[in-house]
Amino acid sequence: MDKYNFQYCQKIVVYSKDRLSVLLCKRKDEPDFDATFSFIGGKLETTDDNIIEGLKREKNEEVGVDFKIRIFPNFTTNIHFVKKDGSPMILPHFYSIHESGSIQLNNDEYSEYKWVLLKDIPNLKNIISNIPDILNKFKILKEIINKTESILI
């Protein structure tokens, strides 16, 4: 495998309006994380015009077009991951806040979803191991996030 090729797989960290909870969805039929709760998101496609369009497409595919979020494109944290098949991935995690609409879960990719209180994350079983670390990194942004550019998707 060429060590310079990698997948760019965008993840969206969706906070509730009050920012006390975060959205987690349980993966279904996924080789690396089957039956594990994760953030929504997926690979950037060559047909996506830009990163924001890729995020919007993934959000629409996974939780529906009526589920609206405010994304803050300048606030990300990157994770490097190697899949079981040896494929390397870069996973940028984008900060977002739920604005309106209900979830229409893609049942081909997920079996369930739940809003989890941030204070309960450390005790939650069956989540991707880097979730607490990502949320801790984003915790410092609460004070400045409202003063920055955001995009409704």
N, CA, C and O of each residue as an XYZ file, in Angstrom:
612
protein
N       0.845     -1.183      0.000
C       0.000      0.000      0.000
C       0.888      1.243      0.000
O       1.878      1.307      0.729
N       0.532      2.213     -0.810
C       1.258      3.473     -0.905
C       1.035      4.291      0.365
O      -0.097      4.652      0.688
N       2.122      4.579      1.083
C       1.987      5.281      2.363
C       1.553      6.733      2.200
O       1.238      7.391      3.191
N       1.530      7.242      0.984
C       1.132      8.628      0.748
C      -0.338      8.774      0.368
O      -0.838      9.894      0.263
N      -1.028      7.672      0.163
C      -2.450      7.714     -0.125
C      -3.219      7.521      1.166
O      -2.874      6.664      1.979
N      -4.251      8.308      1.354
C      -5.072      8.169      2.543
C      -6.480      8.641      2.225
O      -6.702      9.375      1.262
N      -7.419      8.212      3.039
C      -8.795      8.673      2.916
C      -8.975      9.860      3.852
O      -8.443      9.875      4.962
N      -9.721     10.844      3.398
C     -10.072     12.018      4.199
C     -11.516     11.814      4.622
O     -12.430     11.913      3.804
N     -11.719     11.530      5.895
C     -13.038     11.144      6.394
C     -13.501     12.150      7.442
O     -13.083     12.093      8.598
N     -14.356     13.060      7.031
C     -14.829     14.155      7.883
C     -15.831     13.657      8.904
O     -16.754     12.918      8.562
N     -15.658     14.053     10.150
C     -16.594     13.719     11.211
C     -17.208     15.016     11.721
O     -16.552     16.057     11.749
N     -18.475     14.942     12.125
C     -19.199     16.115     12.597
C     -19.595     15.880     14.051
O     -20.361     14.968     14.363
N     -19.061     16.716     14.927
C     -19.407     16.656     16.344
C     -20.591     17.603     16.531
O     -20.432     18.823     16.487
N     -21.790     17.027     16.741
C     -23.016     17.821     16.838
C     -23.406     17.974     18.306
O     -23.750     17.004     18.981
N     -23.342     19.214     18.778
C     -23.778     19.537     20.137
C     -25.252     19.948     20.098
O     -25.734     20.481     19.099
N     -25.951     19.691     21.192
C     -27.323     20.173     21.338
C     -27.292     21.695     21.440
O     -26.233     22.282     21.663
N     -28.441     22.330     21.279
C     -28.505     23.798     21.348
C     -27.947     24.340     22.654
O     -27.279     25.374     22.667
N     -28.220     23.644     23.753
C     -27.721     24.107     25.051
C     -26.272     23.678     25.307
O     -25.680     24.052     26.320
N     -25.711     22.902     24.393
C     -24.338     22.411     24.430
C     -24.035     21.521     25.639
O     -22.889     21.408     26.072
N     -25.065     20.908     26.161
C     -24.888     19.990     27.283
C     -24.829     18.530     26.837
O     -24.434     17.648     27.600
N     -25.234     18.289     25.577
C     -25.266     16.923     25.034
C     -24.598     16.895     23.670
O     -24.397     17.927     23.029
N     -24.261     15.692     23.247
C     -23.663     15.483     21.937
C     -24.376     14.301     21.274
O     -24.797     13.358     21.943
N     -24.503     14.372     19.946
C     -25.159     13.316     19.181
C     -24.182     12.186     18.888
O     -23.087     12.419     18.376
N     -24.583     10.961     19.217
C     -23.800      9.774     18.869
C     -24.710      8.791     18.148
O     -25.872      8.618     18.519
N     -24.173      8.148     17.115
C     -24.922      7.169     16.342
C     -24.181      5.836     16.361
O     -22.953      5.797     16.283
N     -24.935      4.747     16.466
C     -24.363      3.406     16.571
C     -24.140      2.815     15.185
O     -25.090      2.583     14.438
N     -22.876      2.575     14.850
C     -22.487      2.045     13.540
C     -23.087      0.664     13.313
O     -23.294     -0.106     14.251
N     -23.358      0.372     12.057
C     -23.981     -0.895     11.686
C     -23.223     -1.497     10.507
O     -22.998     -0.824      9.501
N     -22.831     -2.760     10.631
C     -22.145     -3.495      9.562
C     -20.887     -2.764      9.085
O     -20.644     -2.662      7.883
N     -20.104     -2.264     10.014
C     -18.879     -1.526      9.718
C     -17.706     -2.357     10.227
O     -17.662     -2.668     11.418
N     -16.756     -2.727      9.374
C     -15.685     -3.648      9.772
C     -14.881     -3.211     11.000
O     -14.542     -4.044     11.842
N     -14.577     -1.937     11.110
C     -13.717     -1.494     12.214
C     -14.484     -1.161     13.489
O     -13.953     -1.340     14.584
N     -15.706     -0.687     13.372
C     -16.427     -0.217     14.555
C     -17.893     -0.644     14.576
O     -18.762      0.151     14.935
N     -18.172     -1.875     14.200
C     -19.556     -2.349     14.206
C     -20.126     -2.290     15.627
O     -19.465     -2.678     16.590
N     -21.365     -1.798     15.741
C     -22.089     -1.704     17.016
C     -21.414     -0.759     18.010
O     -21.561     -0.919     19.222
N     -20.686      0.210     17.503
C     -20.005      1.193     18.337
C     -20.570      2.573     18.041
O     -20.815      2.912     16.883
N     -20.778      3.372     19.084
C     -21.278      4.730     18.902
C     -20.152      5.641     18.426
O     -19.019      5.565     18.901
N     -20.501      6.511     17.468
C     -19.531      7.437     16.889
C     -20.225      8.742     16.526
O     -21.441      8.883     16.654
N     -19.419      9.685     16.071
C     -19.966     10.912     15.501
C     -20.403     10.607     14.068
O     -19.965      9.613     13.488
N     -21.261     11.452     13.494
C     -21.668     11.262     12.105
C     -20.556     11.760     11.179
O     -19.640     12.461     11.609
N     -20.654     11.392      9.919
C     -19.685     11.864      8.935
C     -19.145     10.729      8.098
O     -19.429      9.558      8.353
N     -18.364     11.090      7.096
C     -17.798     10.077      6.210
C     -16.811     10.677      5.236
O     -16.419     11.839      5.346
N     -16.425      9.865      4.292
C     -15.359     10.236      3.358
C     -15.747     11.394      2.435
O     -16.873     11.467      1.944
N     -14.799     12.283      2.217
C     -14.950     13.319      1.208
C     -14.891     12.630     -0.148
O     -13.994     11.828     -0.409
N     -15.847     12.947     -1.004
C     -15.931     12.322     -2.328
C     -15.355     13.262     -3.384
O     -15.341     14.478     -3.195
N     -14.886     12.704     -4.482
C     -14.346     13.526     -5.564
C     -15.435     14.386     -6.202
O     -15.133     15.380     -6.863
N     -16.696     14.011     -6.009
C     -17.805     14.789     -6.557
C     -18.201     15.970     -5.659
O     -18.984     16.822     -6.079
N     -17.672     16.030     -4.430
C     -17.950     17.157     -3.538
C     -17.163     18.370     -4.022
O     -15.959     18.277     -4.260
N     -17.835     19.499     -4.167
C     -17.171     20.710     -4.650
C     -16.145     21.251     -3.660
O     -15.145     21.849     -4.058
N     -16.400     21.039     -2.363
C     -15.483     21.516     -1.328
C     -15.792     20.780     -0.031
O     -16.692     19.942      0.014
N     -15.053     21.093      1.012
C     -15.218     20.397      2.288
C     -16.604     20.637      2.869
O     -17.223     19.702      3.378
N     -17.105     21.861      2.807
C     -18.430     22.162      3.361
C     -19.511     21.366      2.637
O     -20.423     20.836      3.271
N     -19.411     21.280      1.316
C     -20.386     20.488      0.563
C     -20.295     19.010      0.940
O     -21.316     18.324      0.994
N     -19.098     18.521      1.198
C     -18.930     17.143      1.643
C     -19.558     16.916      3.008
O     -20.199     15.889      3.234
N     -19.381     17.861      3.916
C     -20.002     17.766      5.237
C     -21.519     17.778      5.129
O     -22.209     17.001      5.790
N     -22.023     18.665      4.291
C     -23.475     18.764      4.098
C     -24.028     17.465      3.515
O     -25.058     16.970      3.974
N     -23.358     16.913      2.514
C     -23.805     15.665      1.891
C     -23.827     14.530      2.918
O     -24.800     13.781      3.002
N     -22.758     14.412      3.690
C     -22.699     13.360      4.706
C     -23.790     13.543      5.761
O     -24.447     12.577      6.147
N     -23.982     14.766      6.222
C     -25.021     15.052      7.215
C     -26.380     14.666      6.667
O     -27.165     14.012      7.353
N     -26.668     15.068      5.420
C     -27.952     14.746      4.796
C     -28.141     13.239      4.632
O     -29.228     12.720      4.882
N     -27.094     12.540      4.214
C     -27.170     11.091      4.012
C     -27.389     10.347      5.326
O     -28.101      9.344      5.356
N     -26.790     10.825      6.404
C     -26.783     10.055      7.648
C     -27.905     10.416      8.620
O     -28.419      9.539      9.315
N     -28.291     11.690      8.680
C     -29.341     12.085      9.637
C     -30.458     12.901      9.000
O     -31.371     13.333      9.704
N     -30.414     13.123      7.693
C     -31.519     13.749      6.974
C     -31.345     15.223      6.665
O     -30.610     15.938      7.345
N     -32.039     15.662      5.620
C     -31.942     17.052      5.165
C     -32.652     18.026      6.092
O     -32.304     19.207      6.130
N     -33.648     17.546      6.844
C     -34.385     18.435      7.757
C     -33.630     18.704      9.055
O     -33.979     19.631      9.786
N     -32.611     17.918      9.352
C     -31.794     18.098     10.546
C     -30.743     19.168     10.219
O     -29.788     18.914      9.485
N     -30.939     20.361     10.775
C     -30.062     21.491     10.450
C     -29.045     21.726     11.566
O     -29.378     21.706     12.751
N     -27.811     21.945     11.159
C     -26.738     22.230     12.105
C     -25.993     23.479     11.673
O     -25.957     23.818     10.490
N     -25.409     24.149     12.630
C     -24.519     25.272     12.364
C     -23.105     24.747     12.537
O     -22.709     24.349     13.633
N     -22.345     24.750     11.447
C     -20.988     24.207     11.467
C     -19.981     25.343     11.560
O     -20.166     26.397     10.952
N     -18.934     25.127     12.310
C     -17.882     26.114     12.502
C     -16.627     25.579     11.812
O     -15.834     24.870     12.432
N     -16.441     25.914     10.530
C     -15.391     25.276      9.735
C     -13.967     25.581     10.188
O     -13.036     24.877      9.796
N     -13.781     26.612     11.002
C     -12.430     26.958     11.454
C     -12.013     26.201     12.705
O     -10.891     26.371     13.184
N     -12.903     25.365     13.244
C     -12.595     24.638     14.467
C     -12.650     23.137     14.219
O     -13.724     22.538     14.179
N     -11.484     22.548     14.056
C     -11.386     21.104     13.833
C     -10.239     20.547     14.670
O      -9.344     21.271     15.106
N     -10.299     19.271     14.873
C      -9.164     18.546     15.432
C      -9.006     17.290     14.585
O      -9.990     16.631     14.249
N      -7.780     16.966     14.245
C      -7.508     15.855     13.333
C      -7.026     14.617     14.078
O      -6.260     14.702     15.038
N      -7.489     13.479     13.614
C      -7.092     12.184     14.142
C      -6.532     11.372     12.983
O      -7.092     11.381     11.887
N      -5.436     10.675     13.220
C      -4.904      9.739     12.232
C      -5.351      8.353     12.659
O      -5.248      7.996     13.832
N      -5.851      7.566     11.703
C      -6.369      6.235     12.007
C      -5.966      5.284     10.886
O      -5.970      5.663      9.715
N      -5.623      4.059     11.241
C      -5.337      3.024     10.256
C      -6.393      1.940     10.421
O      -6.538      1.345     11.488
N      -7.128      1.700      9.337
C      -8.202      0.702      9.359
C      -7.613     -0.710      9.463
O      -6.420     -0.918      9.243
N      -8.467     -1.662      9.798
C      -8.025     -3.055      9.915
C      -7.397     -3.570      8.630
O      -6.520     -4.433      8.664
N      -7.849     -3.035      7.487
C      -7.288     -3.481      6.209
C      -5.981     -2.769      5.855
O      -5.420     -2.995      4.783
N      -5.494     -1.904      6.763
C      -4.236     -1.197      6.546
C      -4.365      0.168      5.901
O      -3.365      0.867      5.742
N      -5.569      0.563      5.527
C      -5.791      1.858      4.876
C      -5.676      2.996      5.889
O      -6.363      2.996      6.911
N      -4.807      3.963      5.601
C      -4.693      5.113      6.511
C      -5.799      6.139      6.246
O      -6.254      6.320      5.117
N      -6.213      6.801      7.325
C      -7.262      7.811      7.221
C      -6.871      9.030      8.043
O      -6.228      8.918      9.086
N      -7.272     10.190      7.553
C      -7.224     11.426      8.317
C      -8.675     11.758      8.633
O      -9.510     11.839      7.732
N      -8.974     11.951      9.924
C     -10.338     12.222     10.358
C     -10.405     13.595     11.020
O     -10.175     13.715     12.223
N     -10.721     14.638     10.236
C     -10.929     15.941     10.861
C     -12.308     15.958     11.521
O     -13.295     15.558     10.903
N     -12.380     16.412     12.748
C     -13.639     16.499     13.484
C     -14.047     17.964     13.534
O     -13.304     18.805     14.040
N     -15.234     18.267     13.007
C     -15.739     19.631     12.922
C     -16.744     19.906     14.034
O     -17.596     19.067     14.326
N     -16.645     21.067     14.647
C     -17.548     21.516     15.710
C     -18.840     22.013     15.074
O     -18.802     22.788     14.118
N     -19.991     21.572     15.598
C     -21.272     22.057     15.100
C     -22.305     22.064     16.223
O     -22.137     21.413     17.254
N     -23.380     22.819     15.991
C     -24.473     22.925     16.955
C     -25.788     22.655     16.225
O     -26.021     23.184     15.138
N     -26.638     21.836     16.825
C     -27.945     21.542     16.257
C     -28.798     22.806     16.286
O     -28.919     23.455     17.325
N     -29.382     23.148     15.158
C     -30.227     24.344     15.054
C     -31.710     23.999     15.058
O     -32.497     24.612     15.779
N     -32.089     23.001     14.237
C     -33.509     22.656     14.135
C     -33.664     21.320     13.425
O     -32.711     20.774     12.870
N     -34.891     20.811     13.460
C     -35.224     19.595     12.727
C     -34.942     18.328     13.506
O     -34.142     18.292     14.441
N     -35.644     17.280     13.069
C     -35.479     15.986     13.723
C     -34.603     15.068     12.877
O     -34.398     15.296     11.685
N     -34.104     14.051     13.512
C     -33.198     13.098     12.869
C     -33.997     12.054     12.095
O     -34.948     11.468     12.612
N     -33.594     11.838     10.860
C     -34.083     10.741     10.031
C     -32.878      9.835      9.791
O     -32.170      9.984      8.795
N     -32.653      8.907     10.698
C     -31.443      8.090     10.703
C     -31.350      7.179      9.487
O     -32.326      6.525      9.117
N     -30.177      7.137      8.868
C     -29.903      6.226      7.758
C     -29.721      4.828      8.349
O     -28.689      4.532      8.952
N     -30.722      3.976      8.171
C     -30.685      2.642      8.769
C     -29.743      1.677      8.061
O     -29.551      0.554      8.528
N     -29.151      2.092      6.943
C     -28.145      1.256      6.300
C     -26.799      1.389      7.009
O     -25.985      0.466      6.983
N     -26.565      2.547      7.645
C     -25.284      2.796      8.297
C     -25.344      2.726      9.817
O     -24.355      2.397     10.471
N     -26.512      3.037     10.372
C     -26.649      3.111     11.829
C     -27.862      2.330     12.308
O     -28.865      2.215     11.604
N     -27.752      1.793     13.525
C     -28.889      1.074     14.098
C     -29.661      1.938     15.088
O     -30.838      1.679     15.337
N     -29.028      2.954     15.655
C     -29.711      3.845     16.590
C     -28.881      5.112     16.795
O     -27.719      5.194     16.397
N     -29.515      6.089     17.426
C     -28.820      7.312     17.809
C     -29.272      7.717     19.195
O     -30.317      7.279     19.677
N     -28.468      8.564     19.833
C     -28.876      9.126     21.109
C     -28.101     10.409     21.385
O     -26.962     10.588     20.955
N     -28.771     11.294     22.123
C     -28.130     12.496     22.622
C     -27.579     12.128     23.995
O     -28.330     11.703     24.873
N     -26.280     12.290     24.182
C     -25.618     11.895     25.421
C     -25.114     13.141     26.133
O     -24.420     13.971     25.546
N     -25.475     13.261     27.411
C     -24.963     14.367     28.208
C     -23.439     14.291     28.262
O     -22.873     13.213     28.439
N     -22.785     15.426     28.111
C     -21.318     15.448     28.126
C     -20.767     14.848     29.411
O     -19.738     14.172     29.398
N     -21.444     15.093     30.501
C     -20.962     14.576     31.789
C     -21.036     13.046     31.859
O     -20.368     12.437     32.695
N     -21.841     12.419     30.992
C     -21.985     10.964     30.985
C     -21.034     10.257     30.020
O     -20.919      9.032     30.060
N     -20.363     10.995     29.171
C     -19.469     10.402     28.164
C     -18.401      9.501     28.794
O     -18.186      8.399     28.288
N     -17.726      9.909     29.865
C     -16.664      9.041     30.421
C     -17.153      7.662     30.865
O     -16.366      6.715     30.895
N     -18.417      7.534     31.204
C     -18.953      6.257     31.682
C     -19.681      5.462     30.604
O     -20.152      4.354     30.860
N     -19.775      6.014     29.416
C     -20.515      5.357     28.341
C     -19.701      4.205     27.753
O     -18.513      4.347     27.462
N     -20.352      3.087     27.591
C     -19.723      1.904     26.983
C     -19.991      1.936     25.480
O     -20.930      2.575     25.006
N     -19.152      1.239     24.764
C     -19.378      1.037     23.334
C     -19.276      2.319     22.511
O     -20.075      2.542     21.602
N     -18.290      3.164     22.830
C     -18.048      4.343     22.006
C     -16.628      4.259     21.457
O     -15.775      3.563     22.009
N     -16.390      4.968     20.376
C     -15.043      5.036     19.822
C     -14.157      5.700     20.872
O     -14.532      6.711     21.464
N     -13.004      5.135     21.090
C     -12.153      5.515     22.222
C     -11.682      6.967     22.211
O     -11.382      7.513     23.273
N     -11.607      7.606     21.050
C     -11.099      8.982     21.007
C     -12.170     10.043     21.266
O     -11.848     11.230     21.312
N     -13.421      9.651     21.435
C     -14.501     10.617     21.630
C     -14.271     11.505     22.859
O     -14.397     12.723     22.735
N     -13.943     10.963     24.033
C     -13.709     11.852     25.183
C     -12.595     12.875     24.938
O     -12.713     14.030     25.346
N     -11.526     12.458     24.280
C     -10.414     13.372     24.000
C     -10.841     14.488     23.046
O     -10.489     15.650     23.252
N     -11.582     14.146     22.029
C     -12.056     15.153     21.070
C     -12.965     16.156     21.769
O     -12.842     17.362     21.552
N     -13.874     15.670     22.604
C     -14.773     16.569     23.326
C     -14.017     17.460     24.302
O     -14.387     18.619     24.492
N     -12.974     16.941     24.917
C     -12.149     17.775     25.801
C     -11.445     18.879     25.029
O     -11.330     20.002     25.520
N     -10.977     18.576     23.835
C     -10.332     19.599     23.005
C     -11.314     20.694     22.613
O     -10.960     21.872     22.569
N     -12.557     20.293     22.327
C     -13.570     21.272     21.929
C     -14.140     22.054     23.113
O     -14.746     23.107     22.917
N     -13.959     21.564     24.317
C     -14.518     22.213     25.501
C     -14.049     23.667     25.630
O     -14.821     24.527     26.053
N     -12.821     23.942     25.276
C     -12.284     25.303     25.410
C     -12.895     26.281     24.413
O     -12.740     27.493     24.560
N     -13.581     25.771     23.409
C     -14.137     26.642     22.375
C     -15.454     27.297     22.768
O     -15.883     28.241     22.105
N     -16.102     26.829     23.816
C     -17.420     27.362     24.183
C     -17.419     28.880     24.336
O     -18.401     29.540     23.997
N     -16.339     29.424     24.836
C     -16.279     30.864     25.091
C     -16.137     31.689     23.817
O     -16.635     32.812     23.747
N     -15.471     31.149     22.825
C     -15.193     31.948     21.626
C     -16.037     31.575     20.413
O     -16.073     32.325     19.437
N     -16.709     30.445     20.454
C     -17.390     29.934     19.265
C     -18.477     30.866     18.734
O     -18.660     30.960     17.520
N     -19.192     31.545     19.603
C     -20.274     32.425     19.144
C     -19.778     33.661     18.414
O     -20.561     34.337     17.747
N     -18.518     33.963     18.525
C     -17.957     35.162     17.906
C     -17.301     34.857     16.562
O     -16.649     35.724     15.980
N     -17.468     33.644     16.070
C     -16.767     33.249     14.854
C     -17.745     32.922     13.737
O     -18.950     32.790     13.950
N     -17.190     32.797     12.554
C     -17.970     32.481     11.361
C     -18.537     31.076     11.453
O     -17.864     30.145     11.897
N     -19.793     30.937     11.024
C     -20.409     29.613     10.963
C     -21.268     29.538      9.704
O     -21.606     30.552      9.094
N     -21.608     28.313      9.340
C     -22.398     28.057      8.143
C     -23.526     27.102      8.508
O     -23.285     26.064      9.124
N     -24.752     27.443      8.133
C     -25.899     26.581      8.381
C     -26.023     25.570      7.247
O     -26.131     25.951      6.082
N     -26.008     24.281      7.587
C     -26.157     23.238      6.563
C     -27.264     22.280      6.951
O     -27.545     21.332      6.218
